[in-house]
Amino acid sequence: MLFYISLYLICLFLSILAVKTNNKYVIYIISAVLVFIAGCRGSQVGIDTENYIKIWNDVLYGRPTFIEPGFTFMIFVLQKITNNPVAMFITSSIIIYQLIILRLWDYRKLAYFPMMVTVLYMSHFMISMNILRQYCAVAIVFYFIKYLFRGKYLLYICGVLLASTFHLSSLIGFSLFALEIFRWNDLTKCHKMILGFGIIISPLVFVVALNFAINEFGNYFATVKSNFGFMTLAKLMFILIATFSSKLPNKSNGFLINTLSSNYVIKSTISLTVIGFFLISIGYFFAFMDRIGLLFSFYEIIFWGFLFKLTIRRNRILYFGAFLILIVFPFLSTILNNGQGTVPYVFCW
């Protein structure tokens, strides 16, 4: 327990230093610390670590693997350099933490960066050592979203397709094109034509996507369960209450992020956060289906940053209490109960 708390305090100190100095290079140190810990873990750290080592060995010895080609190709390239599977964990960790933290840094003038690092660490660090491929995929999409907002649609599409070679669930990133409708008047004629064409063919795309999802993930819906969690509902209620009580959608400081107004950034972030909770709640009824909301859950990180940057100090005291209950308590509970199989932590050597 002390190990993970100490690691958090290091990341917190570095994130505060990054804000104080406005030095982007400090955030590379934060990601390097997380990469080192996640990448150099022992085989017994994490529920899926040994499974990934098996995948590494399957590729190494030419045995058939049934995972997406992008991840397989990454392993194949790394094995030209070394036979040690630690290379796979380090490379995957670089993709995950570097891309996510770089993207969060873009929001620093609207969202409190140390809080975003805190929520990222407490809510995602340990679980990311398990569902490695999906975190790689989602990190890629999360980073490439900035190109969607800049109107560079082709780059964003390439990013989503690249991510899909790590995990097919990342194709949900195409749904974020719907956000462009909310700033229709600010789009160029070319962008409007592209989106218009997308709207026209969307029924066909939906049918194809639905058939693909049934064939690819239909087994996940085979068994229905009923295990609704209080924490997801509590988080959703808090976000809705905090949003309206603080009048967060109306906050605007004239700041532009990727040519977008702060008002649009805030509203879109809140919308994606709420959508994420609804998608995650599917997992209470169908096994593993909560992971479909993983991409959207990164916007919850930004939302917490908004609360501690854009609201009055009196409200922040209340938000801090909610933060202790909704973020810190599950984090400590995971450590104490070894919920992700990452306790105790040992290095690979």
C-alpha positions in Angstrom: 0.0 0.0 0.0 2.8 2.4 0.9 4.4 1.7 -2.4 1.4 3.0 -4.5 0.8 5.9 -2.2 4.5 6.9 -2.4 4.3 6.6 -6.2 1.3 8.9 -6.2 3.0 11.5 -4.1 5.9 11.6 -6.5 3.5 12.1 -9.5 1.6 14.7 -7.6 4.7 16.7 -6.7 5.9 16.6 -10.4 2.5 17.7 -11.7 2.4 20.7 -9.3 6.0 21.5 -10.4 4.9 21.3 -14.0 2.1 23.8 -13.4 4.2 26.2 -11.4 7.0 26.3 -14.0 4.8 25.7 -17.0 7.5 23.4 -18.1 6.2 20.7 -20.5 9.4 18.6 -20.0 8.3 17.9 -16.4 5.3 15.9 -17.7 7.7 13.6 -19.5 9.2 12.8 -16.2 5.7 11.9 -14.8 5.1 9.5 -17.7 8.6 8.1 -17.4 8.0 7.3 -13.7 4.7 5.5 -14.5 6.2 3.7 -17.5 9.1 2.5 -15.4 6.8 1.1 -12.7 4.2 -0.4 -15.1 6.8 -1.6 -17.6 9.2 -3.2 -15.1 6.7 -5.1 -13.0 7.1 -8.7 -12.1 5.1 -11.5 -13.9 3.0 -11.9 -10.7 1.9 -8.3 -10.7 -1.5 -7.9 -12.4 -4.2 -10.4 -13.3 -3.3 -10.5 -17.0 0.5 -10.1 -16.9 1.2 -13.8 -17.3 -1.3 -14.0 -20.2 0.6 -11.2 -22.0 3.9 -13.0 -21.4 2.2 -16.1 -23.0 1.2 -13.9 -26.0 4.8 -12.7 -26.3 6.1 -16.3 -26.3 3.5 -17.4 -28.8 4.7 -14.7 -31.2 8.3 -15.5 -30.4 7.9 -19.2 -31.3 5.6 -18.8 -34.2 2.5 -20.2 -32.5 -0.9 -18.8 -33.6 -2.3 -15.9 -31.7 -5.8 -14.5 -31.8 -5.2 -10.9 -31.0 -5.3 -7.7 -33.2 -2.5 -7.4 -35.7 -1.1 -4.1 -34.5 -0.2 -5.4 -31.1 1.2 -8.6 -32.7 3.3 -6.5 -35.1 4.6 -4.4 -32.2 5.7 -7.6 -30.4 7.3 -8.9 -33.6 9.4 -5.7 -34.1 10.5 -5.7 -30.4 11.6 -9.3 -30.7 14.1 -8.2 -33.3 15.8 -6.4 -30.5 15.2 -8.6 -27.5 13.6 -11.8 -26.3 12.6 -10.2 -23.0 8.8 -9.6 -22.6 9.6 -6.5 -20.4 10.1 -4.7 -23.7 6.4 -5.2 -24.5 5.3 -3.9 -21.2 7.6 -0.8 -21.4 6.6 0.0 -25.0 2.9 -0.4 -24.2 3.2 1.8 -21.1 4.9 4.5 -23.2 2.0 4.5 -25.6 -0.5 4.6 -22.7 0.9 7.1 -20.3 2.8 9.4 -22.6 -0.2 9.9 -24.9 -2.7 10.4 -22.2 -0.6 12.8 -20.1 0.3 14.8 -23.2 -3.4 15.2 -24.0 -4.3 16.2 -20.5 -1.6 18.8 -20.5 -3.5 20.5 -23.4 -6.3 21.2 -20.9 -4.2 22.8 -18.2 -5.6 26.3 -18.6 -9.1 25.1 -18.1 -8.5 22.1 -15.8 -6.3 21.7 -12.7 -3.5 19.5 -14.0 -2.5 18.0 -10.6 -6.1 16.9 -10.1 -6.2 15.3 -13.5 -3.0 13.4 -12.8 -4.4 12.3 -9.5 -7.6 10.9 -11.0 -5.7 9.3 -13.9 -3.4 7.5 -11.4 -6.0 6.5 -8.9 -8.7 5.4 -11.3 -6.6 3.9 -14.2 -3.0 3.1 -13.3 -3.5 -0.3 -11.7 -6.2 -1.5 -14.1 -4.2 -0.4 -17.1 -1.6 -3.0 -16.2 -4.2 -5.6 -17.0 -6.3 -4.6 -20.0 -3.1 -3.6 -21.8 -4.2 -3.7 -25.4 -7.4 -1.8 -24.9 -5.6 0.9 -22.9 -3.0 1.3 -25.8 -5.9 1.6 -28.3 -7.9 4.1 -26.2 -4.8 6.2 -25.5 -4.2 6.5 -29.2 -7.8 7.6 -29.9 -7.8 10.0 -26.9 -4.6 11.7 -28.2 -5.8 11.8 -31.9 -9.1 13.5 -30.8 -7.3 16.8 -31.0 -7.1 16.4 -34.8 -10.8 15.9 -34.9 -11.3 19.2 -33.1 -8.8 20.9 -35.5 -10.8 19.7 -38.5 -8.1 17.3 -39.6 -10.6 14.5 -40.1 -8.2 12.2 -42.1 -5.6 12.3 -39.4 -8.3 11.4 -36.8 -9.6 8.5 -38.9 -6.1 7.2 -39.3 -5.6 7.4 -35.5 -8.8 5.4 -34.9 -7.9 2.8 -37.5 -4.4 2.5 -35.9 -6.0 2.1 -32.5 -8.3 -0.6 -33.8 -5.3 -2.7 -34.7 -4.6 -2.9 -31.0 -8.2 -3.4 -29.9 -11.3 -3.4 -32.0 -13.4 -1.6 -29.4 -11.6 1.6 -30.2 -13.7 1.9 -33.4 -16.3 3.6 -31.1 -14.1 6.6 -31.6 -15.9 7.2 -34.9 -19.0 8.1 -32.9 -17.2 11.3 -31.7 -17.8 12.8 -35.1 -21.2 13.6 -33.8 -19.7 16.3 -31.6 -19.0 18.3 -34.7 -22.7 18.9 -35.1 -22.7 21.1 -32.0 -20.4 23.6 -33.7 -21.9 23.4 -37.1 -21.8 27.1 -37.7 -18.1 27.2 -37.1 -17.2 24.5 -39.7 -16.0 25.1 -43.2 -18.1 24.2 -46.2 -15.8 21.2 -46.9 -16.2 19.9 -43.3 -20.0 20.4 -43.5 -20.1 18.3 -46.7 -18.1 15.5 -45.2 -20.3 15.4 -42.1 -23.4 15.6 -44.3 -22.3 12.7 -46.3 -21.6 10.8 -43.0 -25.1 11.6 -41.8 -26.6 10.2 -45.0 -24.7 6.9 -44.9 -25.0 6.6 -41.1 -27.9 4.1 -41.2 -25.9 1.8 -43.4 -22.8 2.2 -41.2 -25.0 1.5 -38.1 -26.3 -1.8 -39.6 -22.8 -2.9 -40.6 -21.4 -1.9 -37.2 -24.2 -3.7 -35.4 -23.7 -6.9 -37.4 -19.9 -6.7 -36.8 -20.4 -6.1 -33.0 -22.8 -9.1 -32.8 -20.3 -11.4 -34.6 -17.3 -10.1 -32.7 -18.6 -9.4 -29.2 -21.9 -11.3 -29.2 -20.6 -13.9 -26.7 -20.4 -11.1 -24.2 -24.1 -10.7 -24.3 -24.8 -14.4 -23.9 -25.0 -14.3 -20.1 -27.1 -11.6 -18.5 -26.3 -10.7 -14.9 -27.7 -8.2 -12.4 -25.0 -6.6 -10.3 -25.7 -2.9 -10.4 -23.0 -0.9 -8.6 -23.7 2.1 -6.3 -20.4 3.8 -7.1 -21.2 4.4 -10.8 -24.6 5.8 -10.0 -23.1 8.0 -7.2 -20.5 9.4 -9.7 -23.1 10.1 -12.3 -25.4 11.9 -9.8 -22.5 13.9 -8.5 -21.4 15.0 -11.9 -24.9 16.1 -12.8 -25.4 18.0 -9.5 -21.9 19.6 -9.6 -22.4 20.6 -13.2 -25.6 22.5 -12.6 -24.8 23.8 -9.1 -21.5 25.3 -10.3 -23.0 26.5 -13.6 -20.0 24.8 -15.2 -21.4 24.8 -18.8 -21.5 28.6 -18.6 -17.9 29.1 -17.6 -15.8 30.8 -20.1 -12.4 32.6 -19.9 -11.9 33.2 -23.5 -9.3 30.5 -23.7 -9.0 28.6 -26.9 -7.9 25.0 -27.0 -7.2 23.6 -30.5 -9.1 26.6 -31.9 -12.2 25.7 -29.8 -13.8 28.0 -27.3 -13.6 27.1 -23.6 -17.4 27.0 -23.5 -17.5 24.3 -26.2 -14.7 22.3 -24.6 -16.5 22.3 -21.2 -19.9 21.3 -22.6 -18.5 18.5 -24.8 -16.4 17.1 -22.0 -19.4 17.0 -19.7 -21.5 15.3 -22.4 -18.8 12.7 -23.1 -18.4 12.0 -19.3 -22.1 11.4 -18.9 -22.2 9.1 -22.0 -19.3 7.2 -20.6 -21.1 6.4 -17.3 -24.1 5.1 -19.2 -21.8 2.9 -21.4 -19.9 1.7 -18.3 -23.1 0.7 -16.6 -23.7 -1.9 -19.3 -21.0 -3.9 -17.6 -23.3 -4.4 -14.6 -25.6 -6.5 -16.8 -23.2 -8.1 -19.4 -19.7 -9.2 -18.5 -16.8 -7.0 -19.7 -19.1 -4.6 -21.6 -18.2 -1.8 -19.2 -14.9 -1.5 -21.1 -16.7 0.0 -24.1 -17.0 3.2 -22.1 -13.2 3.3 -21.4 -12.5 6.1 -23.9 -15.3 8.3 -22.5 -14.1 7.7 -18.9 -10.9 9.7 -19.7 -13.2 12.7 -19.9 -14.2 12.2 -16.3 -10.5 13.0 -15.5 -10.8 16.3 -17.3 -14.2 17.0 -15.5 -12.5 16.7 -12.1 -9.9 19.1 -13.3 -12.6 21.6 -14.3 -14.1 21.5 -10.8 -10.8 22.4 -9.1 -9.9 25.1 -11.6 -13.1 26.9 -12.7 -15.3 26.9 -9.5 -15.3 29.1 -6.4 -13.2 27.9 -3.4 -16.3 27.3 -1.2 -17.6 24.8 -3.6 -14.2 23.1 -3.9 -14.4 22.1 -0.3 -17.6 20.1 -1.1 -16.1 18.7 -4.2 -13.0 17.6 -2.3 -15.3 15.6 0.0 -16.9 13.9 -3.0 -13.4 13.3 -4.4 -12.5 11.4 -1.2 -15.6 9.2 -1.5 -15.7 8.7 -5.2 -12.0 8.5 -6.2 -9.8 8.1 -3.1 -11.9 5.5 -1.3 -12.1 3.1 -4.4 -8.4 3.5 -4.9 -7.5 2.6 -1.3 -10.1 -0.2 -1.4 -8.4 -1.6 -4.6 -5.0 -1.6 -2.9 -6.3 -3.2 0.4 -8.3 -5.9 -1.4 -5.8 -6.4 -4.3 -8.6 -5.9 -6.7 -6.4 -5.7 -9.7 -3.8 -8.3 -8.6 -1.1 -5.6 -8.4 -0.4 -5.9 -4.7 2.2 -6.4 -3.5 4.3 -4.8 -6.3 7.6 -6.5 -7.2 10.0 -5.6 -10.0 10.8 -8.0 -12.8 14.4 -8.6 -11.6 
